[in-house]
Amino acid sequence: MEEIRTGVYICHCGLNIAGTVDVGEVVDYVGTLPHVVVSRDYRYMCSDPGQDLIKNDIKDLNLNRIVVASCSPRMHELTFRKTVENGGLNPYLYEHANIREHCSWVHSDRKLATSKAKDLLRAAVMRVYYHEPLVVREVPLNPNVLVIGGGIAGMQAALSIANGQQNVYLVERDPSIGGHMAQLDRTFPTLDCSECILTPKMSDVGQHPYIQLLAYSEVEEISGSIGSFKVKIRKKARYVDVSKCVGCGDCSRYCPVRYVPQVDGRGNGSEEA
């Protein structure tokens, strides 16, 4: 295994960090941690001179792990990953420690904030030790989309995707789409009837050229990974020729199963087959 040589860089962020954290004390502490070859601080690490400091050290000191302690990774993690990559190192051999939002901004006691910054840096140094280089690959992608559940949410999701000209498979376990909303009289907050909202969407789903509706079906198995999922769907017996169905409802008269409402002795309604 190669020798782990870590470089740690601590940003003052003006006074956002340095105003609460004793950066010099943290730098000295981090320099004593295992596998840390260099520990530096700079007023603005995200600036061009700060990034050049990292790139030069990677080359001159043969660093193979980098830790930057600064503001939120939402702001500058990608910045420093690109810096590491431009310095000739795999961008995933990098760890970001947030000592602004997680430390200096939420503490007023300088001693406690400095101690916490040391803890965050120690954890980052220990974690980056186990990082492995990752390689970005391009793989074939199946753009088709599976939506499970044909209620109002499932229908709207399917329509939104299909309107972008993406093929959608909409799976519903019941014989008809509509879900629980089809059982409602009115909807909050406008008190519009549910059918007024639901029926047009049901019609659009059934007629949309990019939606394949699989009603009265259930998902039995999902395997694979993002972009290459394999789904096993069990299509329940129809008992009618779906290709010839016009929705007249005449078949219901000959259905061998029917539900008759029953009332028990306590006046409660129930249904029995």
Long-range contacts (C-beta under 8 A, 24 or more apart in sequence): 2-64, 3-64, 4-35, 4-64, 4-65, 4-129, 5-35, 5-37, 5-61, 5-62, 5-63, 5-64, 5-65, 6-35, 6-36, 6-37, 6-63, 6-64, 6-65, 6-66, 6-67, 6-125, 6-128, 6-129, 7-36, 7-37, 7-38, 7-39, 7-40, 7-54, 7-57, 7-58, 7-61, 7-63, 7-65, 7-66, 7-67, 8-33, 8-36, 8-38, 8-39, 8-40, 8-66, 8-67, 8-68, 8-69, 8-121, 8-124, 8-125, 9-39, 9-40, 9-41, 9-42, 9-45, 9-50, 9-53, 9-54, 9-66, 9-67, 9-68, 9-69, 10-39, 10-40, 10-41, 10-42, 10-45, 10-68, 10-69, 10-70, 10-99, 10-121, 11-41, 11-42, 11-43, 11-44, 11-45, 11-46, 11-50, 11-68, 11-69, 11-70, 11-71, 12-41, 12-42, 12-43, 12-44, 13-44, 13-70, 13-71, 13-100, 13-104, 14-43, 14-44, 16-71, 16-100, 16-104, 16-105, 17-70, 17-71, 17-99, 17-100, 17-103, 17-104, 18-43, 19-104, 20-103, 20-104, 20-105, 20-107, 20-108, 20-110, 20-113, 21-99, 21-103, 21-104, 21-110, 21-113, 21-114, 21-117, 22-110, 22-114, 25-114, 26-69, 26-114, 26-117, 26-118, 26-121, 29-118, 29-121, 30-118, 30-121, 30-122, 30-125, 33-121, 33-122, 33-125, 34-125, 35-65, 35-125, 35-129, 36-125, 37-61, 37-63, 38-63, 45-70, 45-76, 45-80, 46-70, 46-76, 46-79, 46-80, 51-79, 51-80, 51-83, 51-86, 54-80, 54-83, 54-84, 54-87, 55-83, 55-86, 55-87, 56-87, 58-84, 58-87, 58-88, 58-89, 59-87, 59-88, 63-89, 64-89, 64-93, 65-93, 65-94, 65-95, 65-128, 65-129, 65-131, 66-93, 66-94, 66-95, 66-128, 67-94, 67-95, 67-96, 67-97, 67-121, 67-124, 67-125, 67-128, 68-94, 68-95, 68-96, 68-97, 69-96, 69-97, 69-98, 69-99, 69-117, 69-120, 69-121, 69-124, 70-96, 70-97, 70-98, 70-99, 70-100, 71-98, 71-100, 71-101, 72-98, 72-100, 72-101, 73-98, 90-133, 90-134, 92-131, 92-132, 92-133, 92-134, 93-128, 93-131, 93-132, 93-133, 94-128, 94-131, 95-124, 95-125, 95-127, 95-128, 95-131, 96-124, 97-121, 97-123, 97-124, 139-227, 139-228, 140-227, 140-228, 141-227, 141-228, 142-227, 142-228, 142-229, 143-167, 144-168, 144-169, 145-169, 146-171, 146-219, 146-229, 146-231, 147-171, 148-219, 149-179, 150-174, 150-176, 150-177, 150-178, 150-179, 150-205, 150-213, 150-215, 151-177, 151-178, 151-179, 151-180, 151-181, 152-178, 152-179, 152-181, 152-197, 152-198, 152-201, 153-179, 154-179, 155-201, 155-202, 155-205, 156-201, 158-205, 158-208, 158-211, 159-201, 159-204, 159-205, 159-208, 159-211, 162-208, 162-210, 162-211, 163-210, 165-210, 166-210, 167-210, 167-212, 168-210, 168-211, 168-212, 169-211, 169-212, 169-214, 170-205, 170-211, 170-212, 170-213, 170-214, 171-214, 171-217, 171-218, 171-219, 171-233, 172-213, 172-214, 172-215, 172-216, 172-217, 173-216, 173-217, 173-218, 174-215, 174-216, 175-215, 175-216, 176-215, 177-202, 177-205, 177-213, 177-215, 178-202
